[in-house]
């Protein structure tokens, strides 16, 4: 039962906790950069105003960077970095979903280390469990998450897209763990159905992959299985009742658990395969790219970790095929397809162009081995999924 578990973010969880951000932030400086998207609607702006009011009431000046796009790019991060430097920012506050948090983390790292090139960052900070230089620091990062899916509010990762190379790459370092993360389920009431499904499935994938990973411990396995169970039960119900605050709360809790597990145990094959797809198609939501991959991945994993897949199938019992004589691996794949159909993500990958050449380019980016999936199998799962 020996294990190590590290989750340094101070978490404030609950309805209305967004209004307390000023108190949490006051010890990190007097001027912050708020990183968010430009998406606006009246209800979201009411919530956001409560956040900025709390900052002002605590004597904190803020500058807004609202150029975040889904699957944020190097260009966007560079713009935010320059603004942070120009405004002499003390700390970064991410307000939004995974894209806002990824952008904020990358800005925090680069604004505090102005001589770092992107090539250096991607080479130096590529291992989630090996901080090569403990002296590396970023500006303090605080988050207020408005979706339930990415887990970025409790991880050491920042995902950035390089459009020139068609690559979606991840920076890992312990300095990218947020200092404070506020999780307010009320902020998620405005999330549309499709994004709710995509982010909810992303959170489930974090929990499943951290459960599958050989780095899993008795603690992460327990938390992963709890997160999976909550999402399997609650996500389909939430998609039929988007303003159900109790269900939003459950998804936010499961997302937080899954992120903690991911940061300690790590992902497996679906994430690098999905990120390879997103490198070429950044407009496709990350949760949807994972949905392309998962039925074929669990088919593969069934022969590698049958006991864990069996445990998973027990949680997905209502989605297993009935009355069919199928192999264990096919049962796993069909079960996953049935769940994805239930939440509206069982969509086929479509592409107009030279698909064979596209797949060849993607396969060339999967020349590495993972604990459960070698390079050849990564490529095979990619081909099957497209």
PyMOL commands that set and color helices and strands:
alter all, ss='L'
color gray80, all
select helices_A, chain A and resi 17-28+42-57+74-86+98-112+118-124+152-154+174-176+185-190+193-212+218-239+245-265+269-280+286-304+306-315+317-319+328-342+355-364+375-385
alter helices_A, ss='H'
color red, helices_A
select strands_A, chain A and resi 10-13+31-37+61-68+91-96+140-145+157-162+167-172+180-183
alter strands_A, ss='S'
color yellow, strands_A
deselect
rebuild
show_as cartoon
